[in-house]
């Protein structure tokens, strides 16, 4: 099966590897390969003869510009893939993305989903909880001196390897014409995750619980945890930390 993977970052590179290992003709495409989703440059070549297109791209910013990024990139991608005769498009999104209207980036990802659903190509959406790899970055965003200010938002971290594996599985199956939710095996509050991470890595910073700190402070209740019926998979966070 010929599969075009749009985006070659943390997830895209692993999706290409998983698909290639499984015997598929998979190739990654991004700005580094000459693809510009906003102008359309290189897009026709990227999706030519592709039976499936996998979109794991990300907006370069989390602000209002992310809305324009997804509006333009998805519109261009759908048009090119449809013209190429692609029969299935797979989009990676975020669990609870439509339940955090206070976050512009989440509104942008919801727009991305809506455009795919309304498009001409049979689709599958994979919604994942927060990647384990992103926890240290989330901590750095709210570090002030030796304090890491984190909200007590419930988080259900999943390894990027499991996300990539699920995206690859969905890409090689029939279009879901719907959404599949996936998450890690355990739920923590974000401030608890911060303390676990600092202890495991020997970091001398300390966590201060701050209900207003960081992006995830906008998420209310447990909207960022996997909903009922989601597929829970992968290592426990402490085990993942030890292996990384």
Buried (B, 14 or more C-beta within 10 A) or exposed (E): BBBBBBBBBBBBBBBBBBBBEEEBEBBBBBBEEEBEBEEBBBBEBBBBEBBBBBBBBBBEEBEEBBBBBBBBBBBBBBBBBBEBEBBBBBBBBBBBBBBBEEBBBBBBBBBBBEBBEEBEBBBBBBBBBBBBBEBBEBBEEBBEEEBBBBBBBBBBBBBBBBBBBBBBBBBBEEBBEEBBBBBBBBBBBBBBBBBBBBEBEEBEBEBBBBEEBBBBBBBEEBBBBBBEEBBBBBBBBEEBBEEE
